[in-house]
Amino acid sequence: MVSHVPRPLRAFALSYFDDIFVHSRAEDGLSAVDVHLRHLRKVFEKMRENKLKSGVRADPEKISSICSWPTPKNQTELRQWLGLANYLHKYTKDYAGLSDVELAS
């Protein structure tokens, strides 16, 4: 859904990576707020139709790749692993602190 917005929504909804931007203006005697609420409802309905109600999660294949990566034996290998693991940074509490400790040792 996020990588491409269905055609009927493209007049007022644009996507960029994992974000959807909904824009509206007053029309047909309705205020901009009323039109915007109507547009948001349409976007949410389309998300529900596509079963996108469960929130954002990491790709299980990426998690599997990270978990099966061999244990780094030197700083170069550690940096390679951290590059891969960085994919999950937004799902990991205090990722920056954890990775900083690893590189310091």
N, C-alpha and C positions, 0 to 999 in steps of 0.2 A: 504494500500500500504506500509506504513512505517514499520508496524509490520512484514511483510514478503515481500521479494522482489520476483517478478515473476521469475520463473525458467530461462527464456532466459537471464535475466540480472545478474544472480548470478555469472557469470564468472568474472564480473568486478564491481559489486555493492553489498555492504553489508549494512545491516540496524542494528541500535542499538537504541532502544527506538524510538525517533522521528527524528533521523538523518539517512541520507543515505550517505555512503562513496563510492565514485567512484574512482577506481584506474586504471591506464593504463600504458602501456609501448610501446615503438616503436615496430611495427610489419608490415610485408608485405611491406617493403619499405617506410612506413609512419613514421613520427616523433611521439614521445610520445604525443606531443601537439595535432597533428591531430587525433590520435587515441582517446585521451581523449575527444576531442570535439565530435567525433562520439558517444562515450559512453554516454556523457551528453545528446546529442540529443535523444538517445534511452530511457534514463531514463525519460526525460521530456515528450516524446511522450506517454510513458506508464502512466505517471501521468495524462496527459490530457485525455487519454482513460478512466481512472478511476475517472475522474472529481475531481482531486485534485488540481485544479488551483485557488481555492478561498482563499488559505492561511490557516493559523492555527487559529483555534477558540476553545473556551472552549466547553466542552460537555454540551449541554442544560440540560440534566438530572442532572448533578452535580450542575449547576447554580440553578435549581429549588430546589434541596435539601438544598442548602445554604440559599436561600431566604425564604424557609418555616421553617427553623430551629427556635425553640422558642428563644425569647430574653434571653440572658444569665443574670442570677440574681446574680452570684458571680464569683470570679476569676477562680474557677475550671471549671464552665460552659463556661466562656469566653475562657479559654485555649482550651477546646474541640471544640468550634466553630471556633477558629482561626486555629486549626489543620485541620478542614474541609475546611475552606476558603483559606488556604494556597495553595490548588489546583489551585486557580485562580491568584496566586501572579504574574505570568508573564504577565497577562492581566490587572493588576491594577497598575496605576501610583503611585509611592512612597508607595508601599505596606508595606515595612519595617517601614517607618516612621509612617504610619497609625496604624499598629499593635503595635508599640512601645508605642504610645500615649495611646492606649487602655489599655495596661497592666500597665502603670504607674499610671493610675487613680484609 
